[in-house]
């Protein structure tokens, strides 16, 4: 069984996550461009955290997209063509 990370380990994990997320933001979510950060993130964070943060980022991106683009139906008004 894995012990809970101490505060230094948590900080290392969160820093690695932040670096990865920034890289992904800067590279249009191109994971290949951020492989180094991905590896560091996976090395410094417990596996459950990696899963959780990955899901969390997907959720936040989705939420942001909905707020930016709204819930307009695809066949809705697209402006004058």
N, CA, C and O atoms as a GROMACS GRO file, in nm:
protein
  324
    1UNK      N    1   0.083  -0.120   0.000
    1UNK     CA    2   0.000   0.000   0.000
    1UNK      C    3   0.088   0.126   0.000
    1UNK      O    4   0.191   0.131   0.068
    2UNK      N    5   0.047   0.225  -0.075
    2UNK     CA    6   0.127   0.346  -0.085
    2UNK      C    7   0.092   0.444   0.026
    2UNK      O    8  -0.025   0.463   0.058
    3UNK      N    9   0.194   0.504   0.084
    3UNK     CA   10   0.167   0.605   0.188
    3UNK      C   11   0.134   0.738   0.120
    3UNK      O   12   0.174   0.761   0.006
    4UNK      N   13   0.064   0.822   0.188
    4UNK     CA   14   0.028   0.952   0.134
    4UNK      C   15   0.156   1.035   0.119
    4UNK      O   16   0.244   1.030   0.204
    5UNK      N   17   0.165   1.112   0.011
    5UNK     CA   18   0.284   1.194  -0.010
    5UNK      C   19   0.295   1.302   0.097
    5UNK      O   20   0.194   1.357   0.142
    6UNK      N   21   0.418   1.331   0.139
    6UNK     CA   22   0.438   1.441   0.234
    6UNK      C   23   0.429   1.574   0.160
    6UNK      O   24   0.412   1.576   0.038
    7UNK      N   25   0.441   1.685   0.232
    7UNK     CA   26   0.416   1.814   0.168
    7UNK      C   27   0.518   1.845   0.058
    7UNK      O   28   0.482   1.904  -0.044
    8UNK      N   29   0.643   1.805   0.076
    8UNK     CA   30   0.744   1.829  -0.029
    8UNK      C   31   0.709   1.749  -0.154
    8UNK      O   32   0.722   1.799  -0.266
    9UNK      N   33   0.666   1.626  -0.135
    9UNK     CA   34   0.627   1.540  -0.249
    9UNK      C   35   0.503   1.594  -0.319
    9UNK      O   36   0.494   1.593  -0.442
   10UNK      N   37   0.408   1.642  -0.239
   10UNK     CA   38   0.287   1.701  -0.299
   10UNK      C   39   0.323   1.823  -0.382
   10UNK      O   40   0.273   1.841  -0.493
   11UNK      N   41   0.411   1.907  -0.327
   11UNK     CA   42   0.452   2.027  -0.401
   11UNK      C   43   0.522   1.989  -0.531
   11UNK      O   44   0.499   2.049  -0.635
   12UNK      N   45   0.609   1.888  -0.524
   12UNK     CA   46   0.680   1.842  -0.645
   12UNK      C   47   0.580   1.792  -0.750
   12UNK      O   48   0.596   1.818  -0.869
   13UNK      N   49   0.478   1.721  -0.703
   13UNK     CA   50   0.374   1.670  -0.793
   13UNK      C   51   0.298   1.786  -0.856
   13UNK      O   52   0.279   1.790  -0.977
   14UNK      N   53   0.253   1.880  -0.773
   14UNK     CA   54   0.175   1.992  -0.825
   14UNK      C   55   0.257   2.078  -0.921
   14UNK      O   56   0.204   2.125  -1.021
   15UNK      N   57   0.386   2.098  -0.891
   15UNK     CA   58   0.472   2.174  -0.981
   15UNK      C   59   0.485   2.103  -1.115
   15UNK      O   60   0.477   2.166  -1.221
   16UNK      N   61   0.504   1.971  -1.109
   16UNK     CA   62   0.516   1.892  -1.232
   16UNK      C   63   0.386   1.902  -1.313
   16UNK      O   64   0.390   1.916  -1.435
   17UNK      N   65   0.273   1.894  -1.244
   17UNK     CA   66   0.143   1.907  -1.310
   17UNK      C   67   0.130   2.044  -1.377
   17UNK      O   68   0.087   2.053  -1.492
   18UNK      N   69   0.166   2.149  -1.304
   18UNK     CA   70   0.154   2.284  -1.359
   18UNK      C   71   0.242   2.303  -1.482
   18UNK      O   72   0.200   2.366  -1.579
   19UNK      N   73   0.364   2.249  -1.477
   19UNK     CA   74   0.454   2.259  -1.593
   19UNK      C   75   0.395   2.185  -1.713
   19UNK      O   76   0.399   2.235  -1.825
   20UNK      N   77   0.341   2.066  -1.687
   20UNK     CA   78   0.280   1.988  -1.795
   20UNK      C   79   0.161   2.063  -1.853
   20UNK      O   80   0.150   2.076  -1.975
   21UNK      N   81   0.072   2.113  -1.768
   21UNK     CA   82  -0.048   2.181  -1.816
   21UNK      C   83  -0.012   2.306  -1.895
   21UNK      O   84  -0.077   2.337  -1.995
   22UNK      N   85   0.091   2.378  -1.850
   22UNK     CA   86   0.132   2.497  -1.923
   22UNK      C   87   0.186   2.457  -2.061
   22UNK      O   88   0.155   2.520  -2.162
   23UNK      N   89   0.266   2.352  -2.063
   23UNK     CA   90   0.320   2.302  -2.189
   23UNK      C   91   0.205   2.262  -2.283
   23UNK      O   92   0.205   2.298  -2.400
   24UNK      N   93   0.108   2.189  -2.231
   24UNK     CA   94  -0.006   2.147  -2.313
   24UNK      C   95  -0.084   2.268  -2.364
   24UNK      O   96  -0.127   2.270  -2.480
   25UNK      N   97  -0.104   2.368  -2.278
   25UNK     CA   98  -0.173   2.490  -2.320
   25UNK      C   99  -0.096   2.558  -2.433
   25UNK      O  100  -0.155   2.603  -2.531
   26UNK      N  101   0.036   2.565  -2.418
   26UNK     CA  102   0.120   2.633  -2.517
   26UNK      C  103   0.132   2.555  -2.647
   26UNK      O  104   0.166   2.612  -2.751
   27UNK      N  105   0.104   2.424  -2.643
   27UNK     CA  106   0.122   2.339  -2.760
   27UNK      C  107  -0.008   2.277  -2.810
   27UNK      O  108  -0.008   2.169  -2.869
   28UNK      N  109  -0.119   2.345  -2.785
   28UNK     CA  110  -0.249   2.295  -2.830
   28UNK      C  111  -0.276   2.151  -2.790
   28UNK      O  112  -0.326   2.072  -2.870
   29UNK      N  113  -0.241   2.117  -2.666
   29UNK     CA  114  -0.264   1.982  -2.613
   29UNK      C  115  -0.191   1.873  -2.690
   29UNK      O  116  -0.234   1.758  -2.691
   30UNK      N  117  -0.080   1.908  -2.754
   30UNK     CA  118   0.001   1.807  -2.823
   30UNK      C  119   0.090   1.738  -2.721
   30UNK      O  120   0.194   1.791  -2.682
   31UNK      N  121   0.048   1.618  -2.679
   31UNK     CA  122   0.118   1.545  -2.574
   31UNK      C  123   0.262   1.514  -2.615
   31UNK      O  124   0.352   1.515  -2.531
   32UNK      N  125   0.284   1.487  -2.744
   32UNK     CA  126   0.418   1.453  -2.792
   32UNK      C  127   0.518   1.566  -2.762
   32UNK      O  128   0.634   1.540  -2.730
   33UNK      N  129   0.473   1.691  -2.775
   33UNK     CA  130   0.559   1.806  -2.749
   33UNK      C  131   0.594   1.818  -2.601
   33UNK      O  132   0.690   1.886  -2.564
   34UNK      N  133   0.515   1.754  -2.516
   34UNK     CA  134   0.529   1.772  -2.371
   34UNK      C  135   0.568   1.642  -2.301
   34UNK      O  136   0.547   1.628  -2.181
   35UNK      N  137   0.624   1.549  -2.377
   35UNK     CA  138   0.656   1.416  -2.323
   35UNK      C  139   0.744   1.425  -2.198
   35UNK      O  140   0.723   1.351  -2.102
   36UNK      N  141   0.842   1.516  -2.201
   36UNK     CA  142   0.933   1.530  -2.087
   36UNK      C  143   0.855   1.568  -1.961
   36UNK      O  144   0.880   1.515  -1.853
   37UNK      N  145   0.760   1.663  -1.977
   37UNK     CA  146   0.680   1.707  -1.863
   37UNK      C  147   0.584   1.597  -1.819
   37UNK      O  148   0.560   1.578  -1.700
   38UNK      N  149   0.530   1.523  -1.917
   38UNK     CA  150   0.439   1.412  -1.887
   38UNK      C  151   0.512   1.307  -1.804
   38UNK      O  152   0.459   1.257  -1.704
   39UNK      N  153   0.633   1.273  -1.845
   39UNK     CA  154   0.711   1.172  -1.772
   39UNK      C  155   0.742   1.218  -1.630
   39UNK      O  156   0.734   1.140  -1.535
   40UNK      N  157   0.778   1.345  -1.617
   40UNK     CA  158   0.809   1.401  -1.486
   40UNK      C  159   0.685   1.399  -1.398
   40UNK      O  160   0.692   1.363  -1.280
   41UNK      N  161   0.572   1.438  -1.454
   41UNK     CA  162   0.443   1.438  -1.384
   41UNK      C  163   0.412   1.297  -1.334
   41UNK      O  164   0.374   1.279  -1.218
   42UNK      N  165   0.427   1.198  -1.421
   42UNK     CA  166   0.397   1.060  -1.382
   42UNK      C  167   0.496   1.007  -1.279
   42UNK      O  168   0.460   0.926  -1.194
   43UNK      N  169   0.622   1.054  -1.287
   43UNK     CA  170   0.724   1.009  -1.192
   43UNK      C  171   0.702   1.071  -1.054
   43UNK      O  172   0.729   1.007  -0.952
   44UNK      N  173   0.654   1.195  -1.050
   44UNK     CA  174   0.647   1.268  -0.923
   44UNK      C  175   0.512   1.258  -0.854
   44UNK      O  176   0.500   1.298  -0.738
   45UNK      N  177   0.410   1.207  -0.922
   45UNK     CA  178   0.277   1.198  -0.864
   45UNK      C  179   0.232   1.054  -0.852
   45UNK      O  180   0.263   0.971  -0.938
   46UNK      N  181   0.158   1.023  -0.744
   46UNK     CA  182   0.096   0.890  -0.734
   46UNK      C  183   0.004   0.865  -0.855
   46UNK      O  184  -0.057   0.959  -0.907
   47UNK      N  185  -0.005   0.741  -0.898
   47UNK     CA  186  -0.083   0.706  -1.017
   47UNK      C  187  -0.228   0.756  -1.010
   47UNK      O  188  -0.283   0.804  -1.109
   48UNK      N  189  -0.290   0.743  -0.890
   48UNK     CA  190  -0.430   0.789  -0.877
   48UNK      C  191  -0.439   0.940  -0.902
   48UNK      O  192  -0.537   0.988  -0.958
   49UNK      N  193  -0.337   1.013  -0.859
   49UNK     CA  194  -0.337   1.158  -0.879
   49UNK      C  195  -0.324   1.191  -1.026
   49UNK      O  196  -0.390   1.281  -1.077
   50UNK      N  197  -0.237   1.117  -1.095
   50UNK     CA  198  -0.218   1.140  -1.239
   50UNK      C  199  -0.352   1.123  -1.309
   50UNK      O  200  -0.391   1.206  -1.391
   51UNK      N  201  -0.423   1.015  -1.275
   51UNK     CA  202  -0.555   0.989  -1.334
   51UNK      C  203  -0.651   1.103  -1.301
   51UNK      O  204  -0.720   1.155  -1.388
   52UNK      N  205  -0.654   1.140  -1.173
   52UNK     CA  206  -0.746   1.244  -1.128
   52UNK      C  207  -0.718   1.376  -1.198
   52UNK      O  208  -0.810   1.440  -1.250
   53UNK      N  209  -0.591   1.419  -1.200
   53UNK     CA  210  -0.557   1.548  -1.259
   53UNK      C  211  -0.583   1.550  -1.409
   53UNK      O  212  -0.622   1.652  -1.465
   54UNK      N  213  -0.560   1.436  -1.475
   54UNK     CA  214  -0.586   1.428  -1.619
   54UNK      C  215  -0.734   1.445  -1.647
   54UNK      O  216  -0.773   1.520  -1.736
   55UNK      N  217  -0.818   1.376  -1.570
   55UNK     CA  218  -0.963   1.391  -1.583
   55UNK      C  219  -1.006   1.533  -1.552
   55UNK      O  220  -1.090   1.591  -1.620
   56UNK      N  221  -0.945   1.589  -1.446
   56UNK     CA  222  -0.979   1.724  -1.403
   56UNK      C  223  -0.947   1.825  -1.513
   56UNK      O  224  -1.026   1.916  -1.539
   57UNK      N  225  -0.832   1.808  -1.578
   57UNK     CA  226  -0.793   1.902  -1.684
   57UNK      C  227  -0.891   1.890  -1.801
   57UNK      O  228  -0.934   1.992  -1.857
   58UNK      N  229  -0.926   1.768  -1.838
   58UNK     CA  230  -1.023   1.748  -1.946
   58UNK      C  231  -1.154   1.818  -1.912
   58UNK      O  232  -1.214   1.884  -1.997
   59UNK      N  233  -1.198   1.804  -1.786
   59UNK     CA  234  -1.322   1.866  -1.743
   59UNK      C  235  -1.311   2.019  -1.751
   59UNK      O  236  -1.401   2.085  -1.802
   60UNK      N  237  -1.201   2.074  -1.700
   60UNK     CA  238  -1.184   2.219  -1.701
   60UNK      C  239  -1.179   2.274  -1.844
   60UNK      O  240  -1.235   2.380  -1.872
   61UNK      N  241  -1.112   2.200  -1.935
   61UNK     CA  242  -1.105   2.242  -2.074
   61UNK      C  243  -1.245   2.242  -2.136
   61UNK      O  244  -1.283   2.334  -2.208
   62UNK      N  245  -1.322   2.136  -2.106
   62UNK     CA  246  -1.456   2.122  -2.158
   62UNK      C  247  -1.544   2.236  -2.108
   62UNK      O  248  -1.619   2.298  -2.185
   63UNK      N  249  -1.534   2.264  -1.975
   63UNK     CA  250  -1.614   2.369  -1.914
   63UNK      C  251  -1.578   2.505  -1.977
   63UNK      O  252  -1.667   2.585  -2.009
   64UNK      N  253  -1.450   2.528  -1.995
   64UNK     CA  254  -1.402   2.654  -2.054
   64UNK      C  255  -1.455   2.668  -2.197
   64UNK      O  256  -1.496   2.776  -2.238
   65UNK      N  257  -1.453   2.559  -2.270
   65UNK     CA  258  -1.504   2.559  -2.408
   65UNK      C  259  -1.653   2.592  -2.410
   65UNK      O  260  -1.698   2.670  -2.494
   66UNK      N  261  -1.728   2.533  -2.317
   66UNK     CA  262  -1.871   2.559  -2.311
   66UNK      C  263  -1.898   2.706  -2.277
   66UNK      O  264  -1.989   2.767  -2.333
   67UNK      N  265  -1.817   2.762  -2.186
   67UNK     CA  266  -1.835   2.902  -2.149
   67UNK      C  267  -1.798   2.995  -2.263
   67UNK      O  268  -1.860   3.099  -2.282
   68UNK      N  269  -1.695   2.956  -2.340
   68UNK     CA  270  -1.648   3.039  -2.451
   68UNK      C  271  -1.743   3.029  -2.570
   68UNK      O  272  -1.784   3.130  -2.627
   69UNK      N  273  -1.779   2.904  -2.605
   69UNK     CA  274  -1.856   2.882  -2.727
   69UNK      C  275  -2.006   2.870  -2.700
   69UNK      O  276  -2.087   2.881  -2.792
   70UNK      N  277  -2.041   2.848  -2.574
   70UNK     CA  278  -2.181   2.835  -2.540
   70UNK      C  279  -2.238   2.701  -2.583
   70UNK      O  280  -2.166   2.616  -2.635
   71UNK      N  281  -2.365   2.685  -2.561
   71UNK     CA  282  -2.432   2.558  -2.590
   71UNK      C  283  -2.511   2.566  -2.721
   71UNK      O  284  -2.606   2.490  -2.740
   72UNK      N  285  -2.473   2.656  -2.811
   72UNK     CA  286  -2.549   2.672  -2.935
   72UNK      C  287  -2.552   2.541  -3.013
   72UNK      O  288  -2.448   2.477  -3.030
   73UNK      N  289  -2.669   2.500  -3.058
   73UNK     CA  290  -2.677   2.376  -3.138
   73UNK      C  291  -2.600   2.392  -3.269
   73UNK      O  292  -2.592   2.502  -3.323
   74UNK      N  293  -2.544   2.284  -3.318
   74UNK     CA  294  -2.459   2.288  -3.438
   74UNK      C  295  -2.534   2.348  -3.557
   74UNK      O  296  -2.475   2.418  -3.639
   75UNK      N  297  -2.664   2.319  -3.566
   75UNK     CA  298  -2.740   2.370  -3.683
   75UNK      C  299  -2.801   2.507  -3.657
   75UNK      O  300  -2.881   2.556  -3.736
   76UNK      N  301  -2.763   2.567  -3.544
   76UNK     CA  302  -2.816   2.699  -3.510
   76UNK      C  303  -2.764   2.807  -3.602
   76UNK      O  304  -2.689   2.778  -3.695
   77UNK      N  305  -2.804   2.931  -3.579
   77UNK     CA  306  -2.761   3.041  -3.666
   77UNK      C  307  -2.610   3.054  -3.669
   77UNK      O  308  -2.546   3.058  -3.563
   78UNK      N  309  -2.554   3.062  -3.787
   78UNK     CA  310  -2.408   3.074  -3.801
   78UNK      C  311  -2.371   3.213  -3.854
   78UNK      O  312  -2.256   3.235  -3.892
   79UNK      N  313  -2.464   3.303  -3.856
   79UNK     CA  314  -2.438   3.435  -3.914
   79UNK      C  315  -2.471   3.432  -4.061
   79UNK      O  316  -2.489   3.324  -4.117
   80UNK      N  317  -2.479   3.546  -4.125
   80UNK     CA  318  -2.512   3.553  -4.268
   80UNK      C  319  -2.401   3.491  -4.350
   80UNK      O  320  -2.283   3.516  -4.326
   81UNK      N  321  -2.440   3.408  -4.449
   81UNK     CA  322  -2.336   3.346  -4.533
   81UNK      C  323  -2.336   3.411  -4.669
   81UNK      O  324  -2.257   3.373  -4.755
   0.00000   0.00000   0.00000
